[in-house]
Amino acid sequence: MSNVQSSLEATGSTPLGTDCLSFLQIPHSTRLFTDFLYDFGKVSNFYPRAPHSPEKLTVPQVPADRIKQVAAVLDRQNRNFGAGAAALKNIERLGNGAPVVITGQQVGLLGGPMFSLLKGLTVVLMAEQYGAVPIFWLATEDHDLEEVSLLHWPAGDHLEVLRTAPAHVEGAPVGTVAFDEQIAELLQQLEKQFAGSEVLAMLQKSYVAGETFGTAFGRLYAQLFAEFGLVLLDPSDPDLHRIARPIYAAALTRWKEINQALQQRDKDLEAAGYHAQVKVTQSHTLCFCLMEGVRTLSAMTDRGLLLVNRSSPTQN
């Protein structure tokens, strides 16, 4: 921020004023969320710590070899995104055992809504506070293409809706959906308003035909956060899935225990006057898989593990 302030002083510019709105003033904020922020005593049974707790970060015990494997994948991913030296240095720190602070968001069109950027800045500041590595989780395995394929863009006194609809398999993870030539036409609309701007140049470099929602988002954020050391993580990487095999195996082996705990938590929340956060059935597991390019639910029944796609269940 000191560099920004120095630049403003040098140019005689005045920074914009800011106002902080309480989530209590924002429509549709859930009571569980607002109590978590403003009346933590009511929800302390459901969370390990308050949101602004002065306690030190809890660092989970992870095998050193697994950390180094993850760091190697992140180094490859971030180099492919075009990350700067600061991010690569942070990945090296992670490989040597540094703690991490993680945020994440869906890989929305043209970088997504403004709060995606704010999440990135917040995790950078938190990591700096705790001497940790900031990581931004790209939700490339999400399958809600409708939600990420449009953007409201400021245009004078109104908002324009920008949308793209590339060909894709219904139900496929958004990280696999590639842009076609329509993305160039969409960027031409922005060029009329922002010709010559630095951010437009970044968008044009990142969002091109052939790139996916995941890779384009990653390339843009690598540029935007080049000086801040933000590390990007694409969870759909097959190497990360191989590293996570022990976690997936435990989730399937202990599925009944986990399922019962989730169902009990739903009951506890409702008994406390809140709504259940995720509806869980008796056959739910925490795992999905890809079948013919479609994200597919896995469920446990008396017949064993079932993979349930759009048409019919298939026993595995």
Buried (B, 14 or more C-beta within 10 A) or exposed (E): EEEEEEEEEEEEEEEEEEEEEEEEEEEEEEEBEBBBBEEBEBBEEBEEEBEEEEEEBEEEEEEEEEBEBBBBBBBEBBEBBBBBEBBBEBBEBBBEEBBBBBBBBBBBBBBBBEEBBEBBBBBBEBBEEBEBBBBBBBBBBBBEBEEBBBBEBEEEEEEBEBEBEBEBEEBBBBBBBBBEEEBEEBBEEBEEEBEEEEBBEBBBEBBBEEBBBBBBBBBBBBBBBBEBBBBBBBBBBEEBEEBBEEEBEEBBEEBEEBBEEBBEBBEEBEEEEBEBEEEBEEBBBBBBBBBEEBBBBBBBEEEEBBBBBEEEBEEE
